[in-house]
Amino acid sequence: MKASEKGDLHAFVQTAEQAGDYVWVIALVDFDARELKRAIVSDETYTTRAAAKDAGDARLKALEQDRHAPA
């Protein structure tokens, strides 16, 4: 797929409160199409927002490395 066909894609890590704990949410957004392409929510919960954010950032980094790894 050419870059022009991918659109203006950006991934974001956010946190959300769930029953007194926190989860991370990774969202892939296509700004050209104005669409949410995909969202992933952690199965694990974290006691602080910062811990959830750190875990989400680590997961996003791992996903990006997997994407660029040779097959």
N, C-alpha and C positions, 0 to 999 in steps of 0.2 A: 504494500500500500504506500503510495507517495505521501509525502508530508502534507501536501495541499488537500489530499483526500481525508486525512486524519482530523482536520479541524484544529482549533486552538484548544488542545486538551491540557488540563491541569489536574493534579491529584492533591487533595487536602486531607489533613488529619484534624479531626475535631473530637471533642469529648462530649458525653451526654451522661446525665445522672440517671441511675436506674436503681430504684429501691434503696437509696441511701449510699450506694457505691457508684462507681463510674466505669464506663466502657469507652473504648475508642471507636471512631467511625472514620473509615477512609472513603472519600467520595471522589469519583472521576467525573469531571465536568467538561463538556464540550461547549466552550463559550461562543463559537461561531454558530452552532446549531441551537444554542440556548437549551441544552439538555443535560440532565444527569444521566451519564452512561452506565455507571455502576456504583454501588455502595456496598461496603463490607463492614460488618459490625463484629467486634470481638465477642468470643464466647466467654472469656474470662472477665471478672469484674475486679476493680482496683479500689483501694480505700481512699485514694486521693486523685484529684483531677490531674495533677502533675504526673503521677505514676501511669495513669491511663494514656496521657499524651506522649510520654517517653516510649511506652510500649507500642503505641500506634506509629510513632515516627520510625522506630526500629523495624516494624513490620513493613512499612512503606519502603524503607531503604532495601530490605531483603527482596521485596517484589521487584523493585527497579533493577537490582543486581541479577535476579533470575531472568529478567527480560533481556538483559544484555549479555548473558552467558552464552557461549557457543553451544550449539545443539549436538 
